[in-house]
Amino acid sequence: MTRKLASISSICEVNPHLPARLRSQEELSVSFVPMSTVQGSGFLRDVETRQLRDVLKGYTYFEGGDVLVAKITPCMENGKVAQAVGLPHPVGFGSTEFHVLRPGPGVDGRYLFHMIWTPRFRQAAAASMTGTGGQRRVPVSFFARCKIPLPPLPEQRRIAAILDKADAVRRKRQQTLDLADQFLHSAFHDMFGDPVTNPKGWPERRLDFLAEIRGGVTKGRKLDGRHVVTVPYVRVANVQDGFLDLREVKQIVVLGADVDKYRLVQGDVLLTEGGDPDKLGRGAVWTGEIDPCIHQNHIFSVRVDAHVAEPQYISALLGSAYGKRYFLRAGKQTTGIATINRTQLSGFPALLPPLALQSRFAAIVATCGDARGVATKRGKDLDALSATLTERAFQGGL
């Protein structure tokens, strides 16, 4: 069946302005969505409440039903797209790194979300980015060029209903993963106490006292015809908060000597150097399932001395509120992005409980990791099914 194609900007209001009637309501409670609230799986998680006066400047306005699209790399490529539904308040504000799409007449919001949350859209958006390095963004003009199928509204709703069913199964799988994360968080606090207040009086050591801290390989270097090899490498997108997402591991061409220099070994703690302020320093422990494998320069690897500390404990400590508090204080923040350098990471004040207690925690993490692995494998199958259904809908075959 031939389907009508329409540019996104012709069927949506792109980045709508805050209505004048709302500007004077400074006490109004609004929903607040930082970039970290938008999951790569297309969900909104832990939406906050703030007052309008606190977010009028420096944030992006939206309302319930709008579709939020991350415009900055790598958030956009990682699938940070969501429809603003289930909000605590109908008016919302979020990161300045969102584009906002408001469906026009004849456009179903769920249908629009599913058309946007596709590899096809992400690839086209990535190809249109402007800027350099970590500041590349999707320009607003992209939405005038990007076209999606636009069947009649009843057909849009039928397609959205089918895709929503697949989405509901994926949400249940995400809830399972969330419960595992909550359990680990509770276990950490039960065993070690709150590291912010350190009620158990654990001794404190600089991180570089108990670990070797290494940077990664820089992508895009000129190799000038020297001996090179192709090897898998870990990107920022692969390092999530407490676990590794290795569904897509890319290859990189490097000098042969770089493989030994940056090679990961089982137990290395991988830590991102930057990102959303509340996600700064997210990390996970390398399992060694890909070998050889190296990592990019936007990730630190922390090789812990096994006689002093457990990698799983150090990873959890770095990713805790205590760790984020240190990184935000010691690091640098610009345009909603926070970064840390090697010197700041080296000076991290690690609390050191007895090694035996750390080992007990590592065993709990391993058990939860097995459950997460099963859920992740099922998630891969569900993601593949969802992508297939969405692509069929895009091509008019659903």
N, C-alpha and C positions, 0 to 999 in steps of 0.2 A: 504494500500500500504506500503511495506517495504521500508524504506528510509535509505540511506547511512548515517552513523554517522562519524563525523570527529572531532578530537580534535582542539580546537581553535588555539593552537600554530602551528598546521600543516597547517592551511589555512590562517593564519594572521602573520604579523610581529609584535611581541610583544615588546613594548617600543623601537621603532627605534631610531637610533643615528642621531644627527644633521649632515647633509652632510658637508664635509670639505669645499666645495665651498661656503657655507653660512657663515662660521665662520669669514671671513674677512670683511663681509658687515655690519659693526657695525652701520651704519646709516639707515639700512633697517627698515622700519616700519613693525611691526608684530602684530598679534592679541594676546590679553592677556586674559586668562580665569582663574580667581580665582575660588575656589570651589563654592562660592556663586552664580556664574553665571550659574551653572548647576542646573536646577530646578528638584525637585523630580518627576515632570511629564514628564521628558525626553527632556526638551527644554533648549536651551542656551538663556540667557537673559542679555542684557547690556554688550556685549563683548567690551573690551577696546582696545586702540591702544597704543603701546609702541615702543621704539627703541630697536633693537637687542642687542646693547651693555648693556642695562639695565636689560636684562633677561637671558643673556647667562649662568650665574651662578645662581644656586639655584632654577631653574624652569624646568618644563618638556616640551620637544619639541614635537610638532605634526604638521600635515598639514591638509588642507581641505580634508574632506572625511574620516579621521580617526575617530574611536570611542573612546571616553573618558570614563573611568570607574573608579569611586572613589574606592580606595582600603582600606580606613580607616573606622573604625566604628565611628559613626552610619551612616555616609554619604552613604556608599555602601548599607546598608539595607534600607535606605530611597529612593533608586531608583535614585541616582545621576549618571546617564548614559546618554550620548548624542552623536550624531554624529556631527562632526565639519563641519557644512554646513552654508552658508550665512554669512561667516566671512568677516570682512572688509579687511583682508589681507590673502593670501593663507598660509603663514607660521605663526604658532602660538606657544605660550608658556603658561603654566598654572601651577597650584599647583603641588608640588612634591607628593601630595597624589593621583595623577591619574596614572592608568595604561593606556597605549595607544595601541590600536589594529588597525593595518593598513591592510585592506582587501587585500588578495593576488589574483592572477589570478583565475578567476572562482568563485569569491565571490562578491555578491552585497552588498554594504555598508549599504543600508537601511535594507536589510534582516538581516545582521549581527546585526545591532542595535536592531531590534525587537526581535531577539533571545536572546540578552543579557539583554534587559530591560523586564525581566519577573520575577515573584516571584520564579519560579523554579530555575533560575540562581542565584538569590540573596540568596536563602536558601542554595544552594550548596556552594556558595562563603563564606557565613557566617560560615558554618561548617568547612571550610578549614583555617580559620583565625589563625594567630599566634600572640604571644604577650600577654600582659595583660591589663586589664582595658580599658581606653579610647585610648590606643595605639595599639589595635589589628588591623592587616592588612591582606589583601588577598595576599599571596605570589605569585610571578611570576610563580612558579611551578604549581599552580592551573590550568593554561591555557593549560598545557600539559595533564592534567587529564580530564578536562571538555570537553564533547563532545556535539555537536549540529547536528541536521539533515542538510545534504548538498545535496539537490536536484539539478538537472541541472540548470544552470544560468537562462534560460528563466522562469523556474518554481519559482526560487527565486524572480525574478522581479515581477511575477504575484502575489505572496504572499505578497511581500512588498507593492505593489500598493493597495491591499485590506486593509492592516493594516494602510497604510498612510492615507486612506480616514477616517478611525476611528480617526486617530491622528489629522487630520485637524479639525474635530468637537471639539475635546478636546482643541485644540489651540484657537479656537474662544471663548470657555468658559473661558480659561485662560486670554484672552484679556479683557473680561468683568470684571474679578476680578482685573486685573491690572488697568483698568480705575477707579474702585471704590477706589483702594489704592491711585491713583494720586489725585482723588478728595479730599480725606481725608487729604492728605498732603497739598494741596492748602488751604483747609479750616483752617487747623491748623495755617499756616503761616499768613493767612488773619486776623484771630482773635487774635493771640498772638504775631505776629512778629517772626523774626528769633531769637530763644533763644540763639544762639551763640553771637549775638551782643546785644540782649535784648533792642531793640529801644524804647519799651514802659515802660522800667524802673520797671518791676515787682520785688517785694521783693524776696529775696533768703533765703531759709531755708534748713538745712540738711534733708535728706530723713527720717532719724530716728526721726526727730522732729514731723513728720506728719504721720508716719506709723509704724506698727510693722513688722519687717523683720524676716522671719523664714526660716530655712533650711528644708530639706526633709529627708525622710527615706532612709537608706542605703540598697541597695539590696545585698542579699547573706550573711547576718549576721547569725551566729549560734544562734538558738533560744533555744537550749538545752531542748526541750520538754515542755517548759512553755506554758501557755495558748495562743493559736494563733488563728487568723482569716484570712480569705481570702477576700481581698478587691480590687476594681479597683484602679489603680494608673496612674498618668500622667507621661509620659517619655519626654525626650528632643525632640523626634520625633513628639510629639503631639503639641509642642509649636512652632508656626511659627511666621513670622514677622508681628504682628498685629492681628493675629487670631489663633484660636485653630483648629487643625485637629484631630477630635475624631473618625475617621473612624475605627481605631483599638486601643482600650483601653485594655491594658493587666491587669492581676490580679497578686497580690503579696501576699505572706504569711507573716504576721507581728504579733507582740504582740498585744493583745487586747487594751492595753493602747496607742499604737501608732496611733490607729484610731482617738482618741480624740486629740492627740498631733499634728498630721499632717493634720487633716481633713480640706479640703478646704470649704470655704463659698463663696456665690455669691459676686462678686466684688473684690475678691483677684486678684492682679496683679501677673501673673506668669512670671518669668524672668530667662532665661538660664544663667548659670554661665560661659560658655565657648563656643568656636566654631571658625569659620573663623573670622579673625579680623574685616572684614566689616559686619559681622553678629553678633558680640558679643553683648550680652544683648538683644537679640530679646525676645519679650514678648507679652502677650495678657491678657485679663481680663477673669477670670473664670465666666462662666454663671450659674453654679449650676445645670446643667441638669443631672449630675450623682451624686448621694448622697447615702451613703458616698463615698468619693473619696479622696485619698491622693496623694502626689507627691514625686518623687525621689529626692535624695540629690544633683543632678546636676541642680536643679531648685530652685530658691528662690521664696517664696511667700511674697508679700508686701501687708499687710492689712491696707489700707488707712483710716485715721480718716475722716469720712464723713462730719464732721463739718468744715474741713479745705480744703479738696481737693476731686476731682472726680477721681475714678479709671481710667476711660477712658482717662482723660487728663494726669494723671501720666504715664500711659502706653505709650501714644504717645510721651511724653517728653523723657522718658527713651530710646525709640526706635528711636529718632530723631538723626540728625547729631551731635547735642549738646551732647546727651547722649553717643553716640559711641565715640566721641572725649574724653569725660571724662574717659570712661572705658579703652580706649586704653592707655591713659596717666597714669591712676592709676593702671591698671591691669598688668598682666604678659603675655609675649608672648614667646612661644617656638615651633619650627618646624611648623610654620604656624598656630598654635592654640593659641588663646588668652583667658585668664581666669580672673575672678574677684572673690574676696572673700567677705564675709559678712561685714567685716569692711569697705572695699572700697565702697560697695553698700550703707552702712549706711551713709557715708559721701557725698553722691551725692548731689550737690547743686541744689535743686529743685526751679524753679521759680514759684511764686504763684500769678497768676492773680486772680481777684475777683471770688468767688465761683459761682456766677450767670453766669458769662461768661464761666466758665468750664462746667457748667450744659448744656448750649446751645450747646457746642461742643459735649458733651456726647449724646445729643438727635440726632445730625447729625450722630454720629457713630452708634447709634442704627438703624437709618433708612438704612444706608449703610449695616449694619450687616444683616438686613432682606433680602436685595437683594443678599448679599453674601451667605446667607443660602440657598436661592432658587438655585443659581448657583452651590453651593457645592453639593446639593442633586442630581442635574442633573449630576454633575461631577462624583458622585459615580456610577451612572448608566452607564455613558460612560466608566469609568475605568473598571467596571465589564465586559462590552461588549468587550472592548479592550483586557482584560486579557483572556477572553474566546476564542476570535479569535486567539490570539497568542498561547494559549495552543493547540488549534486545529491544528494550523500550525506546532507546535513542534511535534505533534503526527502524522502528515501526513494526517490530515482530512480536510484541508482547500482548 
